């Protein structure tokens, strides 16, 4: 499926606006950190696959990018929950 660049930019801008609104309005929300990390991982995947052209890369690179997008926010979430 071809995903046009202008759609990617719009989605990224919407994610930034959602993240800033979340940071402003939901600061005391219990899952605030997980929400921000999830949106950041989604932005990372959009940038990686659309602008870094990982979608044309070898399957190993695709798996590595997706793994990084899952492991890093997951590890940070675990650390935060263990400290609380």
HELIX and SHEET records of a PDB file:
HELIX    1   1 UNK A    5  UNK A   25  1                                  21    
HELIX    2   2 UNK A   32  UNK A   46  1                                  15    
HELIX    3   3 UNK A   47  UNK A   51  3                                   5    
HELIX    4   4 UNK A   54  UNK A   56  5                                   3    
HELIX    5   5 UNK A   59  UNK A   83  1                                  25    
END                                                                             
